[in-house]
Amino acid sequence: MTKEELKEKIVKVIEEKVKKGGKSKVYLKDIQRDIPGVSPRDIKNAANELVKEGKLEYFSSGSTVMFGIPGVGIGVETAFKKEEE
């Protein structure tokens, strides 16, 4: 699987999970489970490239890393702004 194919697969997996599960963010481990045969490191690197390209957004609460589709659900700024109020 080429890097571009992997990136397409990651976006597809996240879109399917968001539509099916009602959650707007997906754990990195869940993405890795849905793409067998590819190293976790390659998946993480491809997901990070998608974030840089603006196709995914990164969400981390400090102990958890999640990825989501930009504009779907609560973003990082909104989530942490609510905590401060």
GIVEN-V560500 format. One record per pair of residues at least 12 apart in sequence whose ideal C-beta (glycine too) atoms are under 8 Angstrom apart, sorted by the first residue. I is the first residue (numbers start at 1). J is the second residue. Records with the same first field share a line. If there is no record, write none. Layout:
I=J + J
This chain:
1=37 + 38
3=42 + 46 + 49
6=35 + 38 + 42 + 43 + 46
7=46 + 49 + 50 + 55
9=35
10=31 + 35 + 43 + 46 + 47 + 50 + 56 + 67
11=50 + 55 + 56 + 69
13=26 + 31 + 34 + 35
14=26 + 31 + 56 + 67 + 68 + 69
15=69
17=30 + 34
18=68 + 69 + 72 + 73
23=73
24=68 + 69 + 72 + 73 + 74
25=59 + 66 + 67 + 68 + 73
26=66 + 67 + 68
27=64 + 65 + 66
28=40 + 43 + 44 + 47 + 65 + 66 + 67
31=43 + 47 + 67
47=67
50=67
51=67
54=70
55=70
56=68 + 69 + 70
57=69 + 70 + 75 + 76
58=76
59=75 + 76 + 79
60=76
61=79
